[in-house]
Amino acid sequence: MWVLLKDFLLVSMGMGIGVVLMCILNVGKEADCEMKQLKESEDN
């Protein structure tokens, strides 16, 4: 029983970490696009 609970907690933790990493990567990509647009508007 404890093994099943431990496995469930590990899987849940892994999914949580994966979601957090996807969010961080998505925010970083958006920031890169915004910086590129800002640089292009400065050049013009």
C-alpha positions as CSV (number, residue, x, y, z in Angstrom):
1,M,0.0,0.0,0.0
2,W,2.8,2.4,0.9
3,V,4.6,1.6,-2.3
4,L,1.5,2.5,-4.3
5,L,1.1,5.8,-2.5
6,K,4.8,6.6,-2.9
7,D,4.7,5.9,-6.6
8,F,1.6,8.1,-7.0
9,L,3.3,10.9,-5.2
10,L,6.4,10.6,-7.3
11,V,4.4,10.6,-10.5
12,S,2.4,13.7,-9.3
13,M,5.6,15.5,-8.4
14,G,7.1,14.7,-11.8
15,M,4.0,16.0,-13.6
16,G,4.1,19.1,-11.5
17,I,7.8,19.8,-12.3
18,G,7.0,19.2,-16.0
19,V,4.2,21.7,-16.0
20,V,6.4,24.3,-14.2
21,L,9.2,23.8,-16.7
22,M,6.8,24.2,-19.6
23,C,5.5,27.4,-18.2
24,I,9.0,28.8,-17.6
25,L,10.1,27.9,-21.2
26,N,6.9,29.5,-22.6
27,V,7.5,32.7,-20.6
28,G,11.1,32.8,-21.8
29,K,10.0,32.4,-25.4
30,E,7.5,35.2,-25.1
31,A,10.2,37.5,-23.5
32,D,12.6,36.7,-26.4
33,C,9.9,37.7,-29.0
34,E,9.1,40.9,-27.1
35,M,12.8,41.8,-26.9
36,K,13.2,41.2,-30.6
37,Q,10.2,43.5,-31.4
38,L,11.6,46.1,-29.0
39,K,15.0,46.0,-30.7
40,E,13.3,46.2,-34.2
41,S,11.2,49.3,-33.2
42,E,14.4,51.0,-31.8
43,D,16.2,50.4,-35.1
44,N,13.4,52.1,-37.2
